[in-house]
Amino acid sequence: MISNKRLSPLNIIVITVLIDMTGFGIIIPLIPFYARKFEAGATGIGILIASFSLMQFIFSPLLGRISDRMGRRPVLIFSILTSIGSFLLFTFANSYPVLLASRVIAGLATEGGIAQAYIADITTREERSQGIGKVGAASGIGFILGPVISGFLSPYGLWAPGATAAFLGVINLSFVLLFLPEPRVHKESKISTGWVDSIQEIIETINKPIVGQVLLIYFVVVLAFATIPVIVPILAIENYGFTEVETSYMFIFIGIVQVVLQGFAIKRLSAWLGEEKLIILGPLSMMIGIFLMPILNNIILFGVCLAFLSAGIGISNTAVPSFISMMTEQDKQGGTLGVTQSVGSIARIPGPLLGGVTADLTNIASPFFLSSAILIIPFLVGCRVFQACRLRGIT
C-alpha cells in the first residue's frame, strides 16, 4: 500500500463509494433491455431487481460481522472483486439464468455498510455524521453519473456500459489496494448485527407509539417506489419508444430531482411545515405522480409525473428518519435508525415482484394504479400521526 498524505482515509473511502455507485448506476437502466433480450416479461425484470435486494439484506450484516473480525479493507476488496465479476457476468450473459446469477452476485457486494463502518472507525462522534453525509452525497452523485455514462455508451452496444462498469471496478480495486489503510481500531456498530437480530429489533421498535406507525409509512412508501424500476421503463418503452439512452436520461432526471430536493429544498420545507407534515406530503406527492403517469399520454406530462414521484420519495427518505430520530431517546438513536434502514431493505424485496407480476397478469397500467392505491395507507397513517403529535403538543 502506498502512503498518500494528500488523501485522507475518509476522502479515499468517499471516492471508493462514488466509483462503486457509478458502476451500479450504469447497470440499472440496462436491466429492462437485457431482460427483454431473453424474452423475460415484467415479472422477470422484477425478479432481477428483487434478487439483488434480497441478497443485500441477507449478506450486508454478515459481511459487517466478518469485517469486525478480519478487517474492513479485506472485506471491501472482496466486495469490489465481487462487483467486477457481477458486471462482467451481466454484460456477457447469454441467457436469463446467467443474468439472474449476475444480480444475485451483485447483491453480495455490499460496500455501503462496510464504508459506514470504516467511517465509524476513523472519526470521532462529532465528525461521524459529516463523514456519513459525504458518503451519502457520493452515492447520490454516483447514481446520477452512472446513467449519464450508460446513456452515452449504449449506442455502441449493450456490452459497452457494462464493460465500462467492470473497468471502473478495476480502477476502484487498484485505488483501495494502493491507498486505503486498515483502520487501527474497529468500533462495532449496529451495521454489524445479524439479520435475525435486525428482525427482532424491528419487532421491538414497531411496538413503540407513533414510531411504529411512521415505520409503517416508510415500509409502504419504499414498497411502492420499489415497483418503479420495473414498471416505469416498460411504460416509457411501450408508450414513448424509449431506447437505452432515453431510459438512462430518465434515471438521471429522477436522481437530480432527489439530490436537489434533499440537498437544498428539504431544509426550507422542514422549517416551514415540520417533519410531521412532510411524512404526509411525501406519499401524497408520490400518489399523484404514479396514478397520473399511465393516464396522461404526453411526454412532457410524463416528466412532470416523474418529478412528483421523485420529490415524494425524496421527501419521505429525509423526513421519516428525521422524525423518528426526533421521537427516539438519545441513547437509542443508532438502533432505531438502523431498524428504519432494515425496514426499507425488506420493502425493496417484494416491491419489484409486485410491479412485475401485476403487469404480466393484467396490463402495464395496473401496477401504477395498485401502487397509488396502497399509498393511501401511509397518507392516512400520516394524518393520524399528525393528529397524535398535535394532541401531545409536538407540532
C-alpha positions in Angstrom: 0.0 0.0 0.0 1.2 3.5 -0.9 1.0 6.3 1.7 -0.7 9.4 0.3 -0.7 12.5 2.6 -2.9 14.4 0.2 -5.8 12.0 0.5 -7.2 11.3 4.0 -8.7 7.8 4.6 -12.1 9.5 4.7 -11.7 11.0 1.3 -10.4 7.7 -0.1 -13.5 5.8 1.2 -15.8 8.5 -0.2 -14.1 8.2 -3.7 -14.5 4.4 -3.4 -18.2 4.7 -2.8 -18.6 7.2 -5.6 -16.9 4.8 -8.1 -19.0 1.9 -6.8 -22.3 3.7 -7.1 -21.4 5.0 -10.6 -21.0 1.3 -11.7 -24.3 0.5 -10.0 -26.0 3.4 -11.8 -24.6 2.3 -15.2 -26.3 -1.1 -14.9 -29.7 -0.1 -13.5 -31.1 1.5 -16.8 -30.0 -1.6 -18.8 -31.8 -4.2 -16.8 -35.2 -4.0 -18.7 -33.4 -4.2 -22.1 -31.2 -7.2 -21.1 -34.3 -9.0 -19.7 -36.3 -8.3 -22.9 -33.4 -9.6 -24.9 -34.0 -13.0 -23.3 -37.8 -12.6 -23.7 -38.4 -12.1 -20.0 -41.5 -10.1 -19.1 -42.2 -7.7 -16.3 -42.0 -10.5 -13.7 -38.6 -11.4 -15.0 -37.4 -7.8 -14.6 -38.9 -7.8 -11.1 -37.1 -10.9 -10.1 -33.8 -9.5 -11.3 -34.2 -6.4 -9.1 -35.7 -8.2 -6.1 -32.9 -10.8 -6.0 -30.3 -8.0 -5.6 -32.3 -6.5 -2.7 -32.8 -9.9 -1.1 -29.1 -10.8 -1.2 -28.1 -7.4 0.1 -30.5 -7.7 3.0 -29.1 -11.1 3.9 -25.4 -10.5 3.4 -24.8 -6.9 4.3 -24.9 -7.6 8.1 -23.0 -10.8 7.7 -20.2 -9.0 5.9 -20.3 -6.3 8.6 -19.6 -9.0 11.2 -16.8 -10.5 9.2 -15.2 -7.1 8.8 -15.3 -6.6 12.6 -13.1 -9.7 12.8 -11.0 -9.7 9.6 -10.8 -6.0 9.0 -12.6 -3.5 6.8 -10.1 -3.4 4.0 -10.1 -7.2 3.1 -13.9 -7.3 3.1 -14.0 -4.1 1.0 -11.6 -5.7 -1.5 -13.8 -8.8 -1.6 -16.9 -6.7 -2.3 -15.2 -4.8 -5.2 -13.9 -8.0 -6.7 -17.5 -9.5 -6.5 -18.9 -6.3 -8.1 -16.4 -6.6 -11.0 -17.4 -10.3 -11.5 -21.1 -9.4 -11.4 -20.7 -6.6 -14.0 -18.8 -8.9 -16.4 -21.4 -11.7 -16.0 -24.2 -9.2 -16.6 -22.5 -7.8 -19.7 -21.8 -11.1 -21.4 -24.8 -13.1 -20.2 -26.2 -15.4 -22.8 -29.3 -16.5 -21.0 -31.8 -15.2 -18.4 -30.4 -17.6 -15.6 -26.9 -16.2 -16.1 -28.4 -12.7 -16.0 -30.1 -13.6 -12.7 -26.9 -15.0 -11.3 -25.2 -11.7 -12.1 -27.7 -9.8 -10.0 -27.5 -12.3 -7.1 -23.7 -12.0 -7.1 -24.1 -8.2 -7.2 -26.2 -8.3 -4.1 -23.3 -10.0 -2.2 -21.1 -7.0 -3.0 -22.5 -4.6 -0.3 -19.9 -1.9 0.1 -22.2 0.7 1.7 -22.3 -0.8 5.2 -18.6 -1.5 5.2 -17.9 2.1 4.2 -20.1 3.4 7.1 -18.3 1.0 9.5 -14.9 2.3 8.2 -16.0 5.9 8.8 -17.1 5.0 12.4 -13.6 3.6 12.9 -11.7 6.7 11.8 -13.9 9.5 13.1 -15.0 10.9 16.4 -18.6 11.1 17.4 -18.7 14.7 16.4 -17.2 14.0 12.9 -19.2 10.9 12.2 -22.4 12.4 10.8 -20.4 14.6 8.5 -18.4 11.6 7.2 -21.5 9.5 6.6 -23.1 12.6 4.9 -20.2 12.7 2.5 -20.7 9.0 1.7 -24.4 9.7 1.1 -23.6 12.6 -1.2 -21.1 10.4 -3.1 -23.8 7.7 -3.5 -26.2 10.3 -4.9 -23.7 11.7 -7.4 -22.6 8.2 -8.5 -26.3 7.3 -9.1 -26.5 10.3 -11.4 -23.2 9.8 -13.2 -23.9 6.1 -13.8 -26.9 6.7 -16.1 -25.0 9.5 -17.8 -22.3 7.1 -18.8 -24.8 4.4 -19.7 -26.7 6.7 -22.0 -23.5 7.9 -23.7 -22.2 4.4 -24.3 -25.4 2.5 -25.1 -25.4 3.4 -28.8 -22.1 1.5 -29.1 -23.9 -1.7 -28.0 -25.4 -3.1 -24.8 -22.0 -4.5 -23.8 -20.2 -1.2 -23.7 -21.8 0.3 -20.5 -21.4 -3.0 -18.6 -17.8 -3.4 -19.6 -17.2 0.2 -18.5 -18.7 -0.6 -15.1 -16.3 -3.5 -14.8 -13.4 -1.3 -15.8 -14.4 1.3 -13.1 -14.4 -1.6 -10.7 -10.8 -2.4 -11.6 -9.9 1.2 -11.0 -11.7 1.1 -7.7 -9.9 -2.1 -6.7 -6.5 -0.6 -7.6 -7.3 2.6 -5.7 -8.2 0.6 -2.5 -5.2 -1.7 -2.8 -2.8 1.2 -3.2 -4.1 3.9 -0.9 -6.7 2.7 1.6 -5.2 1.8 5.0 -6.8 -0.6 7.5 -8.2 1.3 10.5 -6.2 1.0 13.7 -9.3 0.4 15.8 -12.6 -1.4 14.9 -15.7 0.0 16.5 -18.6 -2.4 16.5 -21.8 -0.8 15.2 -25.4 -1.6 14.5 -24.4 -2.2 10.9 -22.6 -5.4 12.1 -25.6 -7.1 13.7 -27.0 -10.2 12.1 -30.2 -10.1 10.1 -32.0 -12.2 12.7 -31.2 -9.6 15.3 -32.4 -6.9 12.9 -35.8 -8.6 12.7 -36.0 -8.8 16.5 -35.2 -5.1 16.7 -37.8 -4.3 14.1 -40.5 -6.1 16.1 -39.5 -4.2 19.3 -39.4 -0.9 17.6 -42.8 -1.1 15.8 -44.4 -1.6 19.2 -43.4 1.9 20.2 -46.2 4.6 20.0 -46.0 6.8 16.9 -42.6 5.4 15.8 -44.2 2.1 14.8 -46.8 4.0 12.7 -44.1 6.0 11.0 -42.2 2.9 10.2 -45.3 1.5 8.6 -45.5 4.7 6.5 -41.8 4.2 5.4 -42.4 0.5 4.6 -45.3 1.2 2.2 -43.7 4.2 0.6 -40.5 2.2 -0.2 -42.6 -0.8 -1.3 -44.5 1.4 -3.8 -41.3 3.1 -5.0 -39.6 -0.3 -5.5 -42.0 -1.1 -8.3 -40.8 1.9 -10.3 -37.5 0.4 -11.8 -39.7 -2.3 -13.2 -42.9 -0.6 -14.5 -41.8 2.9 -15.4 -39.1 1.8 -18.0 -41.6 -0.6 -19.6 -44.3 2.2 -19.8 -41.7 4.5 -21.3 -40.6 1.9 -23.9 -44.2 1.0 -24.9 -45.7 4.5 -24.9 -42.9 6.7 -25.9 -40.4 4.4 -27.7 -37.6 5.0 -25.2 -34.3 3.4 -26.0 -31.4 2.7 -23.6 -30.3 6.3 -24.0 -33.7 7.9 -23.1 -34.1 5.4 -20.2 -30.8 6.4 -18.8 -31.8 10.1 -19.1 -35.0 9.2 -17.2 -33.0 7.8 -14.3 -30.7 10.9 -14.4 -33.8 13.1 -14.0 -35.1 11.1 -11.1 -31.7 11.3 -9.4 -31.3 15.0 -9.9 -34.7 15.8 -8.5 -33.9 13.8 -5.4 -30.5 15.4 -4.9 -31.8 18.9 -5.4 -34.7 18.3 -3.0 -32.7 16.5 -0.3 -29.6 18.8 -0.6 -31.3 22.2 -0.9 -35.1 22.3 -0.6 -35.8 19.9 2.2 -34.3 22.2 4.9 -36.7 25.0 4.0 -39.7 22.6 3.7 -38.9 21.2 7.1 -38.6 24.6 8.7 -41.9 25.7 7.0 -44.1 22.6 7.5 -42.3 20.4 10.0 -41.5 16.7 9.7 -44.9 15.6 10.9 -46.5 17.3 7.8 -43.7 16.2 5.4 -44.5 12.5 6.2 -48.0 13.2 4.8 -46.7 15.3 1.8 -44.2 12.6 0.6 -46.8 9.8 0.0 -49.3 12.3 -1.4 -46.8 13.6 -4.0 -45.8 10.0 -5.0 -49.5 9.0 -5.2 -50.3 11.9 -7.7 -47.2 11.1 -9.9 -47.8 7.3 -10.0 -51.5 7.5 -10.6 -51.4 10.0 -13.4 -48.4 8.5 -15.2 -50.2 5.9 -17.3 -53.2 8.1 -17.9 -51.5 11.3 -19.3 -50.2 10.2 -22.7 -47.8 13.1 -23.2 -44.1 13.1 -22.8 -43.9 16.5 -21.0 -46.6 15.5 -18.5 -44.8 12.1 -18.1 -41.8 14.2 -16.9 -44.0 16.2 -14.6 -45.3 12.9 -13.1 -41.7 11.7 -12.7 -40.9 14.9 -10.8 -43.9 14.4 -8.4 -42.8 10.8 -7.9 -39.1 11.7 -7.3 -40.0 14.6 -5.0 -42.3 12.3 -2.9 -39.7 9.6 -2.3 -37.0 12.3 -1.6 -39.2 13.9 1.0 -40.0 10.6 2.6 -36.4 9.4 2.7 -35.4 12.5 4.6 -38.5 13.3 6.7 -39.1 9.8 8.1 -35.6 9.2 9.6 -35.6 12.8 10.9 -39.0 12.4 12.5 -38.1 9.0 14.0 -34.8 10.5 15.4 -36.8 13.3 17.0 -39.1 10.8 18.7 -36.3 8.5 19.9 -34.2 8.7 23.1 -30.6 9.8 22.6 -29.1 6.5 23.7 -31.3 4.5 21.2 -30.7 6.6 18.1 -28.4 4.2 16.3 -30.5 1.1 16.9 -33.8 2.8 15.9 -32.4 4.4 12.7 -30.8 1.0 11.9 -34.2 -0.5 12.1 -35.5 2.2 9.7 -32.9 1.1 7.2 -33.8 -2.5 7.7 -37.5 -1.8 7.1 -36.6 -0.1 3.8 -34.4 -3.1 2.8 -37.2 -5.5 3.4 -39.7 -3.4 1.4 -37.4 -3.4 -1.6 -37.7 -7.2 -1.9 -41.5 -7.7 -2.7 -41.9 -4.3 -4.4 -40.3 -5.2 -7.8 -42.2 -8.5 -7.8 -45.5 -6.8 -7.0 -45.0 -4.5 -10.0 -43.8 -7.2 -12.4 -46.4 -9.8 -11.6 -49.3 -7.3 -11.7 -48.1 -6.0 -15.1 -47.8 -9.5 -16.6 -51.2 -10.7 -15.2 -53.1 -7.6 -16.3 -51.5 -4.7 -18.2 -48.8 -2.1 -17.7 -51.2 0.5 -16.2 -52.5 -1.8 -13.4 -49.3 -1.7 -11.2 -49.4 2.1 -11.3 -52.9 2.1 -10.0 -52.1 -0.6 -7.4 -49.1 1.3 -6.2 -51.0 4.6 -5.9 -53.8 2.8 -4.1 -51.5 1.3 -1.4 -50.0 4.8 -0.9 -53.4 5.8 0.6 -52.3 3.8 3.6 -49.2 5.9 4.5 -51.2 9.1 3.7 -53.9 8.2 6.2 -51.5 6.9 8.8 -49.5 10.1 8.4 -52.7 12.2 9.1 -53.2 10.1 12.2 -49.6 10.7 13.3 -50.1 14.4 12.7 -53.2 14.4 14.9 -51.3 12.5 17.7 -48.5 14.9 17.5 -50.9 17.9 17.9 -52.5 16.2 21.0 -49.1 15.7 22.5 -48.0 19.2 21.7 -45.2 18.1 19.5 -46.0 20.2 16.5 
